Amino acid sequence: MRQNILFNMSLSGNMVFILYILTYPLTKRFFSLEWRYRILKIATAFYLIPISLFKYFILNVLRRCFPLLWDKISHIIVNMDSKYTIIVSQDFMKLSSKVSYMLVVLLIIAIVAFAIIRERIIQYWKWKKVCIVGSEKPTNLEQKIFYNIKKEMGIKKKIELICSKYCNSPMTSGILSSILILPKWDEDIDENKYEYMFRHELVHIKHHDLLIKYIGLLVLAVHWYNPFVYIMFHEISVTSEMYCDSFVIGGKGEEERRKYGELILKLAVHKEFTNKEQFIIGMANSRSKWIYKRRILEMKRVKKYKAVLPVVMTIFICMVGGITTFAYDSPQTIYNDTGYDLGTDINFVVEPEGTNRAELPSDYFFVDDNGKTYDLSKIEENSRILCSHDFSIHGTLNDHKKDRNGGCVINSYEAWHCSICSAAKTGELKSTLIYKSCPH
């Protein structure tokens, strides 16, 4: 379904994410967590941004910036199925059966996406209301450590710090107005553990990780039919946690890393799992023991990051995703009534922009099977009335019409020409040439 832009966006995002998965054994050794996280963000962009709509703009830029390259590829013609057409006239608008089907599919996807987004927003507000209603003021020690670390990290944004009995581990919620929620501890906590927890949550806020997670939820809602987006959302959540871990333990010794890992595992043991983790980020934000093991192993990994390789690999991955978007062909809109049946198998050809100017014999002419051309635009109607018409000459009748946007359409019909009066009998439509900018 290359004409369905939503499926094309889904395919483009899949290509980027699949390449991320296939190259993961290489990237985890030579790519920093920042670069891995960046590639996942690029994948979400391909899932949500309809880059295909800018296809011809990009091609036009290539033509202007790289004329030598354009000379080699400008002969490429895009073949389009006639069933993906929209005809606009002054009195009516026709949609082909395939376009109508595509719109129905998009409508169904939009309805399901809206239902998913609505349900999760309701869940979020219910959970947030419960936490705020049952919240308490943090201790003086907690406030002191929090504001010191916040100042040290250069975060000027206002962040509310609260304690809640409904929270079992430190977590952050909210994008415009961030809230850092602490549990009500049943035991005394060391200052260095407070430092780990606050620094981890503040790194999330500084890097806008919750916004990225919300964008991932939007990808899930829009592309709910695509199994890869669920895996990608999971990978984004895990990578953001590992990225924050790397900031917290950066420059720390082996003993500090061990204590930090023990704190993560301790918080994970006491964590209650509910749907709220879709809307929060925190040190123990996962159900899977394998994820905690992965985070611990990442902290112990020997770093061998390369400077050039991540840049080259990211550019390659983006190019593959970008090339995929060019598989999209939007339904062609024709701004004049060509008179053909949308149900027939017609071969449309959309000429690329920048086509050299070509002269036509007239706007209405006939070409016989031997290549001889007859201009039919200047034949007087009176001369045809008295003729019996033998229609002995077989060929193609061409009808050139300009549209309101500066383009034109040339319809070619099978036809028979009268050898006496030059009248023509029109048969089935053979093909249509569509020019975005009329070169005639």
PyMOL commands that set and color helices and strands:
alter all, ss='L'
color gray80, all
select helices_A, chain A and resi 5-22+24-30+33-48+51-65+67-73+97-133+140-152+191-206+209-222+227-248+254-269+275-278+289-300+309-325+381-385
alter helices_A, ss='H'
color red, helices_A
select strands_A, chain A and resi 78-81+85-88+93-95+135-136+159-164+171-173+178-183+281-282+332-334+347-351+364-368+373-375+393-402+408-417+424-435
alter strands_A, ss='S'
color yellow, strands_A
deselect
rebuild
show_as cartoon
